[in-house]
Amino acid sequence: MEFSTGDLKALFGAFSQRMAAERDRLCALDGAIGDADHGIAMEQGMKAAADAARATNGTLQDVFNAAAKGFLNAVGASSGPLYATALLRAGKAAGPRGSMPSGELRAVIAAMRDGIVQRGKAEPGQKTMLDAWAPAADAAVDGRNADAIAAAARQGAEATRDMVATVGRAARLGERSLGHPDPGAVSASMLVEEICNAIKPA
């Protein structure tokens, strides 16, 4: 199965639709430990990313780079630079080519994790989006199937419920952040699911 620039544009469309559908849920999660705007930021960011991707002709890397710029321009908050860096790294992994085997989306997941680590300086266990991206990337690097990668991300997001936030806005709550899943990890697990849908053979 080849994954083309058209497929990548469709994937960004899926990201955008998923974030729009989940916006209110993500805002409610964020309301418990943050500013209640995470869903809005992700919806706006992924819509801008999808629009930029759709308007770009070129290689897989070109489409990822355009989406990164679109996301960053739409989202000034913390997730903006994190996802922009993640998407730039994903573009580097996909490379300047018109298509790639869909199985190589595993490398894209790992590259996105690496970009988030590089930009955010967070570590797993700090109740951030990384708690979903890291286990997903580990499963991807291990060559696990799409369902296992998606499950790893979901389990990672759910595990943030039992963590105390030590970085980001939720850190100021300290122990009061316990019992609430991190909205950034939850939205990350949704994005991983959409990527995994694209890995599966049609």
Secondary structure, 3 states (H helix, E strand, C coil): CEEEHHHHHHHHHHHHHHHHHHHHHHHHHHHHHCCCCHHHHHHHHHHHHHHHHHCCCCCHHHHHHHHHHHHHHHCCCCHHHHHHHHHHHHHHHHCCCCEEEHHHHHHHHHHHHHHHHHHHCCCCCCCCCHHHHHHHHHHHHCCCCHHHHHHHHHHHHHHHHHCCCCCCHHHHHHHHHCCCCCHHHHHHHHHHHHHHHHHCCC
